[in-house]
Structure formats: structure tokens, C-alpha cells
Amino acid sequence: MTISEMLSQSGILTLLGMGVVFSFLIILIICMYALHAVLHAFKLDKEEKVEKPASTASAAPAASADTNAVVAAIAAAIHDKELNS
């Protein structure tokens, strides 16, 4: 087998492989559009809104306290890292 024959076969194999990947991607995109159309037709793409309980005001300070604790932990870790370097 000569070098020109091997280069010819490798070029054909490369184009064939790229064609297979490209066609798979096209099929994947078509399937995604089809799935979107089916979900939209059956109205399954809408999220149901869940009513929150009236006690949301009491949950806000807890979230704020958690956030402050996380910020304090990060600041302490950075300070400790700077002291050890």
C-alpha cells in the first residue's frame, strides 16, 4: 500500500466519520424539536405555580442568617489562608 493510497483511505474515513457525527447531531436536533412540539401540544411545558404559605415573612430572616453565616465562614477561611501563606 502506497502513501497516497493510505492518505486517500484516511481522508475517506475522516469524511465518513465526520458525516456520521454530523448526521447524528442533525437527527438529535430534529428529535428535540419534535419533543418540544409534542410537549407544547399536550401543554406539558407549563410549570404549575405552587402557592406559598402565608408565613413567608418568617422564612426570610432564616435565609438571611444562613447567608450571613456562609459569608462569615468564607471570610474566616480567606483570613486563615492568608495567615498560613
TORLUMZA-801141 format. One record per residue (C-alpha): x, y, z. Coordinates in steps of 0.25 Angstrom, whole numbers, plus 2048, in hexadecimal, padded with zeros to 3 digits. Each point is the difference from the previous one (the first is absolute). Layout:
% residues N
XYZ;...
END
This chain:
% residues 85
800800800;80680D7FC;80080D808;7F68067F6;7F67F5802;80180180F;7FE80F7FF;7F47FD7F7;7FA7F680A;80280980C;7FA80B7F9;7F37F87FD;8007FA80E;80180E806;7F58067F7;7F77F3803;80280280F;7FD80F7FF;7F47FD7F8;7FB7F680A;80280A80C;7F980B7F8;7F47F77FC;7FF7FC80E;80080E805;7F58047F6;7F77F4804;80280480F;7FC80F7FC;7F47FB7F9;7FC7F780B;80180B80A;7F78097F7;7F67F57FF;8007FD80F;7FE80F802;7F48007F7;7FA7F4807;80280680E;7FA80D7FB;7F47F97F9;7FD7F980D;80280D808;80B7F8809;80A80B7FF;7F980980A;80580080E;7F580080A;80180B80A;7FF7FC80E;7FA80980A;80A80380C;7FA80080E;7FE80E806;80B7FE80A;80B8047F6;80480C808;8057F780B;8097F87F6;80780D7FB;80880280D;8057F2800;8058017F2;80780D803;8067F980C;8057F57F8;8068097F6;80780880A;8067F3806;8057FC7F3;80680E7FD;8077FF80E;8057F27FD;8068047F3;80680D806;8067F780B;8067F67F6;80680B7F8;80680780C;8067F2805;8067FD7F2;80680E800;8077FE80E;8057F27FC;8068047F3;
END
